[in-house]
Amino acid sequence: RVLPPAGEPAGRLAQRNGQAPVLAHRRIGYGRAMKFSEIENGGATLIEAYDDARIRINGRDYTGGLAVTAERVVLDWGPERIDELDARHVAELLASEPQVVVIGTGSRQQFPEPSLYVALLERGIGVEIMDTGAACRTYNILVSEGRRVVAALLPACD
């Protein structure tokens, strides 16, 4: 893969030194801040941006563990680290009667105690476990599809 030189727009076809054209692109570093653009929410609560220190939802920044549904943000929902997740936290997620629970585990994917999410699967609720950045993106996609989803988001505190 060829990265374009500084100043050359990403996403354009580039041809250098007589070589065949290649698709030029820029890598976005994993864990870098990301801002979503052109959010069409139709009234749903969507995540606008996130970085290692905060998550922005509807113009407000949040810094602790929280849960998000299309209808609301639940502050002080849960633990600061995935190894502190317990059955009480999972029970709180069920209050919104989700089809899918997306768990963001901080700056990297970590799996909680299996008995915690097996209980969700046995009820027919889908469970996705991923780093918090991926969880933010996945949540927005599922909400835009009209799915009943709750995102349980832990801060990046490695």
C-alpha positions in Angstrom: 0.0 0.0 0.0 1.2 3.5 -0.8 0.5 6.4 1.5 0.2 9.8 -0.2 2.8 12.4 0.5 1.9 15.1 2.9 -0.5 17.5 1.4 -1.9 15.1 -1.2 -5.6 14.3 -0.5 -6.3 10.9 0.8 -8.8 8.7 -1.2 -7.6 9.8 -4.6 -5.9 7.7 -7.2 -2.2 8.5 -7.2 0.5 7.7 -9.8 4.2 8.2 -8.9 7.4 7.4 -10.7 5.7 5.7 -13.7 4.0 3.1 -11.4 0.5 2.0 -12.0 -2.2 4.1 -10.2 -2.9 2.9 -6.6 -5.6 4.0 -4.2 -4.0 6.4 -1.8 -5.2 6.5 1.7 -4.2 7.5 5.2 -4.3 5.2 8.2 -6.2 6.3 11.2 -4.4 5.2 14.3 -6.2 2.8 16.6 -7.2 4.6 19.8 -7.0 8.1 18.3 -9.8 10.6 18.9 -12.6 10.3 16.4 -15.4 12.6 15.6 -18.5 11.5 13.8 -19.9 13.8 11.1 -23.3 14.3 9.5 -25.2 12.5 12.3 -28.8 12.0 11.4 -30.4 10.9 14.6 -34.1 11.1 14.1 -34.4 12.0 17.8 -32.3 9.1 19.0 -29.4 9.5 21.4 -26.2 9.1 19.3 -22.6 9.2 20.2 -21.0 12.2 18.5 -17.3 11.7 19.4 -15.0 9.9 21.7 -11.4 9.7 22.8 -9.5 8.1 25.7 -10.8 10.6 28.2 -14.4 11.2 27.3 -17.5 10.3 25.2 -19.6 13.2 23.7 -23.3 12.6 23.4 -25.7 15.3 22.3 -23.1 18.0 22.8 -22.2 16.9 26.4 -18.9 15.2 27.5 -19.0 12.2 29.8 -16.0 10.7 31.5 -17.1 7.6 33.6 -18.7 4.3 32.9 -22.1 4.9 31.4 -24.9 3.1 29.5 -26.6 4.6 26.4 -29.9 3.7 24.8 -31.7 5.5 22.0 -33.8 7.2 24.6 -31.4 8.2 27.4 -27.9 8.2 28.9 -27.5 6.4 32.2 -24.8 8.1 34.2 -22.8 6.2 36.8 -24.1 3.0 35.3 -21.2 0.7 36.0 -17.6 -0.1 36.8 -14.5 1.7 35.8 -12.8 -1.5 34.7 -14.2 -4.7 33.0 -13.0 -6.9 35.9 -15.4 -5.0 38.2 -18.5 -5.8 36.1 -21.0 -7.8 38.1 -24.5 -9.2 37.8 -26.0 -6.0 39.2 -24.6 -4.0 36.3 -25.9 -6.5 33.8 -29.4 -6.5 35.4 -29.5 -2.7 35.0 -28.8 -3.1 31.3 -31.9 -5.3 30.9 -34.2 -2.5 32.1 -34.4 -1.1 28.5 -35.4 -4.6 27.1 -32.6 -4.6 24.5 -32.2 -6.8 21.5 -28.5 -6.3 21.6 -26.1 -5.3 24.4 -22.8 -3.7 23.2 -20.1 -3.7 25.9 -17.2 -1.3 25.4 -14.3 -2.5 27.6 -11.9 0.5 27.4 -9.0 1.0 25.1 -8.7 -2.7 24.2 -11.1 -5.6 24.0 -11.3 -7.6 27.2 -13.9 -10.3 28.1 -15.9 -10.2 31.3 -16.6 -13.2 33.4 -18.6 -15.5 30.9 -21.4 -16.2 33.3 -22.3 -12.4 33.1 -23.0 -12.4 29.4 -24.2 -16.1 29.1 -27.3 -15.0 31.1 -28.0 -12.4 28.3 -27.5 -14.9 25.5 -29.9 -17.4 27.3 -32.6 -14.7 27.1 -32.1 -14.3 23.4 -30.3 -11.0 23.7 -27.3 -10.5 21.4 -24.0 -9.5 23.1 -21.1 -7.8 21.4 -17.9 -7.2 23.4 -15.3 -4.9 22.0 -13.1 -1.9 22.8 -15.0 1.3 23.7 -14.3 3.0 20.4 -15.7 0.1 18.3 -18.6 -0.1 20.7 -19.4 3.6 20.1 -19.4 3.1 16.3 -21.4 -0.2 16.6 -24.0 1.4 18.9 -24.6 4.2 16.4 -25.1 1.8 13.5 -27.5 -0.4 15.4 -29.5 2.6 16.6 -29.7 4.0 13.1 -31.1 0.6 11.9 -33.9 1.0 14.5 -32.6 -1.8 16.8 -33.2 -1.8 20.5 -29.6 -1.6 21.7 -27.9 -0.6 24.9 -24.2 0.3 24.9 -22.4 -0.2 28.2 -19.3 1.9 27.9 -16.2 1.8 30.1 -13.5 4.5 30.0 -10.1 3.8 28.5 -8.1 3.4 31.7 -5.3 1.0 31.0 
